[in-house]
Amino acid sequence: QRIAIARVLLRRPKILLLDEATSALDSESERTVQKALDNLLSKDTSSGQSKMTTIVVAHRLSTIRNADLIAVADKGKIIEKGTHEELMVKEDGAYRALVEAQTGRPSNLHNATSNKKNEEKEDDRKDTKDDDRRNSVFVPSTDKSFTEQGNELVLKDVRFHYPTRKTKEIFNGLNLAVRRGETLALVGPSGQGKSTIIQLIERYYDPTHGTIEFEGRDLKTLNIGYYREQIGLVSQEPTLFNDTIAANIKYGKPDASDEEMYEAARMANCHSFITSFPDGYNTNLGETALAVSGGQKQRIAIARAIIKRPRILLLDEATSALDTGSEKIVQEALDKITSSSSVTSIVIAHRLSTVRNADRIAYISDGKVRETGTHDELMADPDSKYRKLYEMQNMGIEYKDEADDDGNTASDNKHHHHHRHHKHHHIQHNHKKHHHRDDSTNLPEDKEVEEYVDNSENTKEKQKEKKNASKARVLAREDWKLFGIGSVGAGLAGLMFPGWGIVFAYMIEFLYYPVFPCDEDAGIMPPPPYTTCVQYWDFVADDMQGMSITLTYGWLGIIGATCIGNILIFYGFGTASEKMNKRVRDAAFTSLLRQEIAFFDCRTVGSLTSQLQDDAAMIHSFSGEPLRQLIMSLASVLVGVVVSFIFMWPFALVSLGTIPFMGFGAEMEMKMYMGEDHGDHSKDEEDGPGAIAIESLLNIRTVASLSLESNRLDDYEKALTNGNEDIVKSSFKKGSLVAIGQFIQMWGCALMFWWGGWLLSKYPSTFTYRDFLISMFSLLFSLSGLGMAAQGATNRDKAKEAADRIFDLIERESAIDPLSKEGYKEG
């Protein structure tokens, strides 16, 4: 957060928006950053004007007491405004109530709750005969108290460093014991190991030295699933999954009843806003939980932890995202839970007002416990580090005997700050309810009207497809030279197939070359016009040698045409397609950057990245791909049919009649082996196995904390089998179609061989065996060129949908275009 603040300040903007800019900082860091902001926002001494106009949203009211104007917002309206002094004068003012809530002046109800809790804690101390439970933090690992039955968690001589920072040791012999049923608060500066303690307790990591025990047993000896079921965790940035609110709460306890869920939601102060949604608890949160605000998201996470009824409750800045009013209510709910002797609570907090009632407060610094005690005890010590932190968060803070960078003392700065105003405003806001509207349109029931609408829609779809194709060709127009090169290659590659059939026919004739018996002594003479067997054998040998050489040249020609043709295809069409792909992606990404924020609220990251990757790559199906298919198909089929008719036209006629049936059979077979498209998979992608795997891995800490490994695995398996309920029926259908396809192909081939044989026997003087072979194989092989031309072709329906999405994105006009050059600009 501090780096982000520095990045913004580097620009020296005229208007500065600070939305909880220091909320993630500890008190000392906040003080340092706040001083820098105060200096930056201070008025110029010569002109009396502020350096910039600033609007601040803050929950820590101590950060905005010097604002020129403080505005209190509630339910979408400004209900109070004025300076800090003006608003504090109002006894019943909303701002004053918020300030008192943060400075430790709770309401009577809160006092009663706190007193009752303190009495219960005092009784617990008497029952355990432990007059100084605070010392459990400081006892060495050799002390007998580390093995007492009253300890829930014990960290013994713990040393730890993160795997990515092996040279930076977080703990160097840390000893910490937490008694059963107590609430231990960990406070201190950022980066000193407080959250690391939580991660070690959750056993996200194991210490490099020392041990961590749960009820006297080393964590390494416990079943990790059982152990984590005893723990409830609410982190500073909770994760909610792409599911309903009810499902997210029940992730804490999968077998929980609805009543248990409602009770947990009420305790976490989230039942009311959940029921205000149209779908209530069945509201789907989506991929990034945009349906709820940050504070609502945190309260749902608290409900998820509460429903678990854990033995150990870990609260890592659990209320950091809540406004003051909600924080107070949620804190009271948490106090009720932590007051139970059956729950051991470890709380990390920067807002020290949330840990006033903790049994013990431990100050962590440099990986060690520096001091511990109750709130009152630590505040009574004038040298207490905790007291210093607490005073920093209160309104009337004095920085005594501490000099700033200019050499001025804190008391001087206080006087200076009192008389100096900043040109910035503060808005204290509460959570707003989201209202959704479900509009529906009644369609006409008249059949003729419906048919007219359907025809109109089909016409619009065809027109849109033509427009998209035209747009794609315009994008590809500058690559016409590459398309020309690719077209030459497609022609050569297409001619390869009928040529292959001709050479193959000669090869079959060569392999079945007839050599008649010849034995002059036995009276078997050679066929005419040869008079001796030697003459006949010499002729056969020379003829076979000549045919083999001709075949060799023929195969070399086929190889050459194949290599050169495909090289030209891949160079020409491939390069042109990639260039157009880049242009489309550049245009699409530029359009994404132009869009207003509301555009991204309605779309998932997966759908947008899909548009940049998959959709853009399909656009070539409207330009280079149809040209390649057309030229290859014409060069292959046209030449093959002509050759077949020239050598044996009756055979060619019958063969062409069987082609549609054999093509149907081949298509059925290809669907079986290559798969078949079943329409729009966008919904499947959002709820599919890939989305579940990514969501689980990105949020692996939450999955581990809630012991959701089995649940997520079940969800993944269900997603894998989703849509396969009728797998037996569909497999039988596909298998039957493949069988029919193969039946047609085999009988088609049998018909062609029978017809060719019949023609040779009936018209021996008109057609030769070579004519039959050339006519058949040139036709069959040229038809296989159709399949090669379509190889790798884009699914047409998918391509149309992709083109619709990508061109809609590129042509979409942003309501707030940050790249626009229109409008007034100073200078």
N, C-alpha and C positions, 0 to 999 in steps of 0.2 A: 504493500500500500504506500509506503514511503517513496519507493522508486516511482510509482505512478504519480504521486504528488509532484515529485521533482520533474517528471516528464512534462506535466501540464504547465508548471511554473516557468519552465524554460522558454515557453512561447511568449510570456508576458502578455496574456490576453487582456482585452478591455473588460470582458465579462467573465467572471470566474464562478463556476458552479461546483459547490462542495457538497456531495451527497454522502453523509456519514464518512467524511474523509479520514477521520482519526479514530473510527470506531474499533478497528482491529488492533490498535496500539495499546500497550500497557501505559500506566499513568506517567512514568518517567519519559517514555518515548513520546507520549502525547504532549507532554509539556514542552519538549524540545521542538516538535513539529509545530505546535501551536504558536510558539514564540516566532518561528520563521514565518508563519502565515500572518501573524499580527504585524510583524515588521514590514512584510510585503504589502499589507493592506492599509498601512498607516497613511494618514494624510500628509501631503506635501507641505512643509513648513512655510514656503513662500506663497503658494497659491491657496492654501487651506483646503484643497481638493484631494480626494482619495485617488490613489494611483489606478484603481480599477473598481468597477462595480461588482459586488459579490453577493451571491445568494447561497445561503448555507442551510442544509437540512441536517439536523443534529438531534440525537437522543440524549447525549451528555450535555446538559444545559450549562455546565461550567465553561464550555468552549465558546459560548455565544453571549455571555453577559455584557460584553462591551459593544454589541452590535448597535448600529444607529436605530434600527427598528426590528422588533421581534413580533412576528405574527403567529398566532396559534390557530391551527386549522383543525376542524372537526367535521366529519361527514361532508367533505367537499366545500366547506364554507370557512371564511375567516371569522372567528368568533371574538378574538381579542388582538389588539396590536398596540405597541408602545415600546418604550425603552425598558430595560430590566428594572430600574428603580420605579418607574411608573406602574408597571404590572405587579410588582411585589407589594405595593401599597394596598391593592384590592384584596380584602380578606377572603372573599368567595371567588376569586379569580381562578380561571383554569390554569394559567401559567404558574401561579403561586402554588397551586396544588401539585403540579408536576415537579416543581423545585423541591417542595417539602418531601415528596415521595423519594427523591434522589438523595436528599441530605439527611435522611434518617429520622424524619418526623412522621411515623406511620399513623394511620387512622386508628380509632379505638378498636375496630375489629382486628386489625393487624397486631395491635398491642396485646389484645386478649389471646390471640393465637400464639404470639411469641412467648407470653408469660406462661401459657399452658405448656408449650413445648419445653421451655426452660425448666419448669417444674418436673416434667417427665424425665428430662435429661439428668436433673439432680437426683431423682429417685433411682435412676439407672446407676449413677455413680455410687450411691449408698449400697445398692444391691451387690455391686461388684467389689465393694470394699476397696475401691481405688480412688484415693483422694487426689491423685495427680496423674490423670490419664494422659496429660500432655507429654509426659516424659517418654511415652512409647515411641515418639519420633526420634528421640536422641539416643536411646539405649544402644550400646554396641552389639555386634552380632554374637558375642560370647555371653551376653547377659541372659539369664534364665527367662526373662519376659518374652524373648523371641520364640520360646517353645510353649508358652502358656496357651491353655485352651481358649482363652478369651480373644485371642488374635484371629482375625479373619484373613488378613493379608499381611505378609512379611516380605520385605526386600532386604536381603543380607549381602553386605559387601558387594553391591552391584556395580559393575563397570560395563560401560556400553559406548559404542560408537556406531554410526550408521554405515552400512556397507559401502556407500558412495563417498563417505568422508572418514576414512580410516585414521587419518591423522588428527582429527578433532574428536576428542573424547568428551562425551556428554556428562557421564558420571564416573567418578573415581572413588569407589568404595562407599556408595550411598547405602545408608541403613534407614529403613522406614517400616514402621509397624502400624497397622490400622486395626483397631478393636472392633469386635462384632457389634453392629447396631449403632455405631457412632457416625457422625458426619464430619469428615475432614476436608477442609478447604485448602487448596494449594494456590498461593498468590505469589506475585513477583514479576520482575521484568520479562519481556518477551525473549525467547531464545535461550532460556535457562534450563529447560528440561521438563517443564510441567506436563506438556502434552506427551512427551516421550515416556513419562511414567505411566500414563494411560495406555499407550501402545504396548508397553511391556506387560502391564497387567492383562490386557486383552490377548497377549501372546502373539501379537503381530511379528514380534522379534523376540529372540532369546538373548539374555545378557551375555557379553563376552566373558564375564567372570562373575562369580557369585550365583546366588539362587533367589528365586521368587516362590514363595509358598502360599498355598491356599488351604487353610485349616490344617496346617502342619505338614502338608504334602507338597513336594516339589511339583511345579506346574508341568515339568517334563514327564512326570509319571502319571498325569491325569489324562483321561480321554478328552481330547480337545473339544469335541462336540458337546459332551456333558458339561465341561467347565464353562464354555461360552453360553450355554443355556442358563447359567446362574447369573449372568451379567447383562445389564441393560446399559446401553450407551446412547447418549445424545451428543453429537459433535457440533462444532462451531458451524460447519457447512454440511448439514445432513443431506443424505441422498434419498430421493424418492424414485421408485421405479415406474416404468411405463405401464401403469395399471390403474385400477380404480382406487379411490381414497380408502374404501373399505379393505381392499386387498393389501394396500400398503400398511395400514394399521395392523392388520392380522398377520403380517409377516413377523411381527414380534411374537405372536402366539397363533400358529396356523389353525389350531383346533378351538379357538376362542369362539364363544357365542356372540350373537349380535348385541345382546345386553351388555356383555363385558366390553365390547367395542364402544358402545355408546357411553358407558361409564368412564372408560379411559379418555374418550374425547371430551367429556364434560370436565374431567379433572385437568385436562390440558388446555381448557378454554378454547376448544376448536369446534365443539358441537354446533354452536349457533351459526357460524359462517358456513359450515359444511351443509347444513340443512337449508341454507338460503340458496344454494345452487339448484338449478332445475332438476338435476339428476341426483342431488343429495350425495349420499355416500357412494353411489355408483358413478360419480363423475370421474371420467378418465383424465389423469393428470398429463398424459402425453410424454414425449421423449425428454423434455426439459422442465416438466412441471410448471408450464406457463399458466395453467388454470388458477394457480394460487400465488399469492405474494410471498416475499421472503419470510416474513413473520409467520404467516399461515403455514408455510412449508415447515418451519421449525416446530410449530405447535403440533403438527401431525406427527413429526418425528418423536416429540415428547410423548404423545399418546401411544405410539408404537413401542416405546420403551416402558411406559407405565403398564400397558396391558400384559406385559410379560411377568409382572410381579417379581422382579429379580431380587436375589439376595444381595447383590452388589450393584449399585447404581452409579454409573460414571457420567458426570455432567461436565463436558468440555465446552465452556462458554455457551451453555444451553439456552440462555436468554439473550444472547448478544444481538440477535436480529429483531428483537421486539421493541416496540415503543414503550414508554414509561408506564402507561396504564396497563397494557397487556403484560408487561414484565411483572408488575406488582401482582396481578391476578394469577399468572402462571407460577410465580415464585411462592405464593401462598399454597398453591396446589402441590408444588414440589416439597414445600415445608411439611405438609401433611404426610407425604409419603416418606420423607427422610426422618420424620419424627418417630416412625415406627421402629421398635427395637429389632424387628426382623430384617430391616434393610440397612446395609452398610453403604454409606454414600461418600464418594470422593468427588469434590467439586473444584473445577478450575474456573476462576473468574477474574476479569479485569474490573468489572463493576463491583466494587467491594461492598456496596449496599446489599448485594444478594447473598453475602456470606456472613452477615452480622450474627446470625443465630447458630452458626456452626459450633459443634462441640470444641473443635480445635481449628486454629488457623495456622498453617505452616508457611513461612516465607522461604521460597526457593530461589537461590541465586548461585551462579557458578557451579551448578550441579550438586549443591548441598543444601541442607536445611539450616538456615541461618538463625531462625527464632520461631517460637511457637507459643500458642496461648489462646485464650478466648479473646473476643473482640474487646471487651472491657479491660482485660489485663494488658493487652498490647497497647491499647490507647492510653493507659495510665503510665506507660513507660515513655518519658520524653525523648529517649534516644531510639525508640523502636522504628525499624525500617517500615513496618506495616503502618504505623501511625503517619509516617511521612507520605506513604502512598495514599492513605485515606484522606489526608488533608489536601493533597493535590486534586482530589476529585470533588472537594467541597467548594462552595462559592467564595467564601471570604478567605482564600488562600494567601499566605504570605511566604515568600521565598527568602527566608532569613539567611544572611551571611553567605549568600551565594552570588557570585558575580557572573554577569552575562558576557558575551563576546566583546562588548564595548567597554567592559570594566565597571559598569554600573551595578550597584547592589540590587538585590531583589526588592528591598523596601523602596528604593528610588523608582524601580520599574512599576511597583504597585501604584505609586502616586502618579506616575506618567500614564499608566493605563487607565486610571480612574478619570483623568481629564481628557483622554484621547478617545475619539470615536472612530469607528470604521464604517466605511460606506458599504455595508452589506446587511442583508436581511436574513432572518431565520424563520423557517417554517417548521413547526412541530406538528406532525400529522399522524393521524390514526389510520389503521387499515381500512380500506374501502371494500365494500362488497361488490362483487362482480355480477352484473346483470346480463343475462343472456336472452336472446330473443329467437324464437323458433317460428319462422314464417313458413307457411304452407300455401300451395297454390292448387286449386281444384282443376283437374284436367277435364275437358269435355268428353262426354261419354258417347256422343254420336259417332257411329262407325265411319261415316263418310268423312267427318271432320278429322278423325284419327288417321285415316288413310292419307288425307291431304297433308296432315302434319308430318307423317312418316315420309311421304314423298318429298316434302320440303326439306326435311332434315337430310335425307339422302342427297338431294341436290346440293345443299350447302356443304355436305361433307366432300362431295366430288369437287366442288369449286375450291374448297379449302385445300384439298390435296393438289389440285393443279397449281394453285398459288404457291404452295410450299415447294413443289417441284420447280416452278419458275424461279423462286428465290434461291434455291440450291444451285440452279444452273447459272444464275447471275454471280453467285459467290465463286463458282468454278470457272468463270469465263476467262480469267487471266491465265489459266493453266492450260489453254488450248493446245499448246505445243506438246505438253506432256500427254494430253489425251490422244494426240495424233500418234505419238510414239507407242503408246499403249495399244492403240487400235491396230497398228501394224503387227504388233506382237500377238494380239488376239486373233488376227487373220491367220498367221502362221500356226498358232496353236490349234485353231479350228481345222485347218487343212491336214493337220497331223492325223486326225481320226480316220477319214476316208483313205488317206494314204496308207495308214496302218492296216486297214482292211485289205487293200490291194496286195501289199507285201505279205500279209499273213496268208492270203489265198495262194500266192505263189509258193510260200513255204510249205503249206499243206500238200500242194501238188508235188513239190520236190521230195517231201518225206515219203510220199506214196508213189514215187516214180516206178513204173512197171519195168522190170527186166525179165524178158522171156527166156526160157531154157534153150540152150543151144549145144548140141553134141553131134558133130559131123559123123563120128564113128558109129554112133547109135542110130544114125539116120534122121536126127532132129536138126533141121536146118534153120538158119536165122530168118527173121521176118524180112520180106522184101523192103527195099531194093538191095539188101546186103546178101553177098554170095558166100561169104565165109563167116565163121563165128568170130574170128579175130577182128574183121572189119566192124561187125556189130558191136563187139565189146569196146573197141576204140571209140566208136561214135557215142556209145552210152557214157563212157568215162569223160570224154570231152564235153558232152552236153551237160552232165551233172556238175562238172567243174565250172562251166560257164554260168549255169543257174545259181550255183553257190556264190560265185563272185557278184552276180547281179543282186542276189538277196542281201549280200553284205553291204553293197552300196545303198540298197534300198533302206536297210536298217540304220545305216549311218546317216542317211538323209532324214529319216524319222527322228533320230536322236538330235540331229542338228536343229531341225525345225522346232522340236520340243524345247530344247535349251534356249535357243535364241528367242523363240516366241514368249516363253514364260519370263525370261529375263526382261524383255521389253515390257511385258504386262506389269510385272512388279515394279519396274522402274517408273514407267509412265503413269499407270493408274494408282500405284501405291504412293508415289511421291505427291501426285496431285491430291489424293484423298487426305494424306497427312497435312498438306498445306491448308486445304480447306478446313480440316478438322481443327487446326490451330486457329484459323481465322474465326471459326464459329465459337470456339472456347474463349478466345480473347473477347469477342463481342458479348458472349453470355456472362463472363466474369465482370466485364465493365458494366453491364446492365445490373448485375447483382450489387455492385458497389454503389450504383445510383439509387437503389431502392430505399424507401423509407423504412424505419424500424418496424412499423406495423406489418410490413410485408413478411419479415422473418418470424414474427410472432405466430403466424398462421402456417408455417412450413417447417418441416424437420430438417435437420442437417443432412440426413441421409438422402432425402429427395433432392435437395439442392446439389449435393456432390454428384448424385446420379446424373443430373442434367448436365453438369460440366464434363462428366466422363463418358457415360454410356450414350446418352442422347446425342451428344455432339458427334460421336463416332458413327452414328447411324445415318447422318445426313448424306453421306456419299452414295447411299442407295438411290438417291434421286438424280445423280449426275454420272459419275464414272462407272458405277456398277451396271446400270442398264445398258450402257454403251458397250461395255466388255461382253456382257451376255449376248447382246444382239449380234455383234460381229462374229464371235466364236460360234454361235448357233448357225448363222447363215453360212459361214465358211465350211462348217462341218456338215450340216444336214443337206444343204443345197448341192454341194459337190457329191456327197454320198448318194443321194437319190438319183442324180443325173448319171453317175457311173453305173448304178444298179440297173437303170432302165436301158442304158446302152448295151450292156452285156447280156441281160436276160429280162426283157420287159414283162413277160407274164408273171415271172416269179416276183418281180418288184411290185406289181399291182397287188398281189395277194398278201405280200409281206407288209405293205403299207396298211392294208385293212386290219391286220392283227396288231399293229403298233399301239393303238389306243388301249386295247385290253392288256397288253404287256406293260404299257406305261402305268396303268392302274395297279397292276401287281407289284411293280417296282416301287411305286409310291407307298403302298401298304407296308412293304418290307422296310423301306427307309424310315417310316414313322416308328416302326418297332425298334430298330437299332439306333436311330439318331434322336428319338424323343419327339414330342409333339407339343406345340404351344397351346395353352389353355386359356389365353386371354390375359387380362390385366392382373399383374402380380404386385401392384404397389402396396396393397393392403397386406399381402403375404410378406412383403419385404419388411414392413414395419413390425409385424408380429412374428416374423420368421425366425428360424434358428440362428441366422447370422446376427440379427438385431439383439436377440437374447444373449448370445455369446459376448458381443461387444459390450452391452450394458452391464453384464455380470463382471467382466474383466475390468472395465473402467471403474467400477464401484466395488472392487474385490474386498476392500476393508469393511464396507457395510455388510456385504454378503457373509464375510467371516464373523463379524460381530454378532449378527442375528442367526448364525448357523443355518444359512439358507442354501448351503451347497446342494443338498438333496432336492430342495424345492426347485432351484434353478435348473438342476439336471433333469427333473421331471418335466419342467416347462420346455426345455430344449428338446427332449424326446417327443413330447406332444407336437411341438412345432414341426419336427422332422416328419412325423406321420400325418400331419394335418392334410386333409383332403384325400387321404388314402383309405377312407372307410370302406369303399367298395372295391378294394384292390383285387379281390378274386374275380369279381364280375368284369372289371375293366381289363384285367389280364387275359381272361378267357376271350373277351371281345377282340383284343389286339391279336392274340394268338390265332384266332379264327380268320381274321382278315389277312394275316401273314400267310396262313395256309392256303387261303383262296388265291392270294397273289402269286405264290409259288406254283400253285396248280395251273393258273392261267399261263405263266411264263413257260413252264415245262411243256404244256400242250401246244403252246404257240410255236415253240422251237420244233416240236415233233411235226406239226403241220407244215412248217417251212421245209424241213428235210424231206418229208413225204412228197410235197408238191415239186420240189426241185428234182427228186429222183424220178417222179412220173414224167416230167418234161424231158429229161435226158433219155429215158427209155422210149418215149413216144416220138420225139423229134431229134434223133441222134445226128442227123445231117445239119440241123439248124443250130443247136446249142451243144457246147462241149463242157466237159467236167470243169475246166478252168473258168469258163463263163459263169457256171453255177457258183463256184467258190467266190469269184470276184464280186458278183452281184449280191450274194448273201452277206459276206463279211464287210464289204464297203458300206452297205446299208446299216447293218447292225452296229458296226463300230462308230459310224457317223452319228447314230442316235445316242450312243454313249457319250458323245461330245456334248449333248444337251445337259447331261448330268454334271459333267466337268465344268461346263459354263455356269451352272447354278451352284457349284460347290462354294461354300463360304458365303452364299448370298444372305442378305439380311431378311429376316422375317418382315413381310410387307406390312402387316398390321402393326407390328411393333415399331417399324420405321415411321409409319404415319403418325402414331401417337407421339413418338420421340420428336418428330418434326413439329407437331402442334405445340408441344411443350417448349421446345427450344426457341422457336420463332416467336411464340407468345412472350417468352421471357425477354428476348432481345428487343422486341418492339414495344414492350410495356413502358408506359410513361410513368415515371416516379412522381408521387404527389409532393415529395420534398427531395429534389435532385441536388446532392452535394457537389456534383461535377458540372452543374450548369454554369454557363458564363453570363447568363442574363441577370438582370437586377442591378441595383445600385451598389457600387463599391467606392469607398473613400479613396481618393487619390487616383 
